[in-house]
Amino acid sequence: MQHRFGLLIDLDGTMYAGNRKIPHATMFIEYLRTAGIPYLYLTNNSSRTALAVAEHLQQMGIPASADEVVTSSQAAAQYVAETGGLGARVYVIGEIGLHAALLEAGLTIVEDDPEFVVQGIDRGFSYEKLNKAAAYIRGGARYVLTNPDRLLPYDDTFLPGAGALSASIQMASNVEPTIIGKPCEPIVQFALRRLPSVDEVWVIGDNLLTDIGAGQTSGLRTALVLTGLTTKDNVDSLIQQYGIVPDLIANHLMELINLIEQYGRERAV
């Protein structure tokens, strides 16, 4: 009997870096579609809507549709709706992707007296936003962080991520957030509810701490690609530093699919 598997695929550093497509990304997705292998794009980036993420992929020649995309904004909005109820009052530090997800989940975005402070990446982050968020959290609002990423790959450099902004809010409020995105379970569980039934799910990504950590935290198989934060030059030192060992390591995505299929054939015997 064939061993059927599904994939949760990271984006930044795995499919693209900013506006630069990662080698083999298009061929990889075309292969998955032809082979009927179910997958979802799973991204910690909270700045874009799922539709905008899909359009960004399409512009680089990578097949994608909005229903194939799971963002940390969507997962965070679902978490707030489930824990706070529809209409819960939310103060937002974030961009259009987070605002849209919260509204689509039936939540109320406010500037004063929130029940939740929900924070993601915000390239308009300011001292005023920091002050308001910290004050609301100290006053009892629940602090939800879309994702803890400290850095985001962008073209040939890195940009500060949501986790970097969160560090200042935590210092000012003395409260740690509930983290939704990778490496924590909420985003993975949210994605698994949307993935068809399979024998095994693999989390694929370039980041040991977030992508591989998320898979291991959730009891899933993990595959590291050396195309982003983790490279041939630093992989051994990072594994030793973090103590996180993926099930598979591949130089690129097409090499990875061969390794996963070989693994599946061995499991099916």
Salt bridges, closest charged atoms under 4 A:
ASP10 OD1 - LYS182 NZ 2.91
GLU68 OE1 - ARG33 NH2 3.02
GLU82 OE2 - ARG193 NH2 3.93
GLU95 OE1 - ARG123 NH2 2.62
GLU111 OE1 - LYS132 NZ 2.92
ASP122 OD2 - LYS129 NZ 2.86
ASP156 OD1 - ARG20 NE 3.67
GLU200 OE1 - HIS3 NE2 3.16
GLU200 OE2 - ARG221 NE 3.24
GLU200 OE2 - ARG267 NH1 3.01
ASP211 OD1 - LYS182 NZ 2.79
ASP247 OD1 - ARG221 NH1 3.35
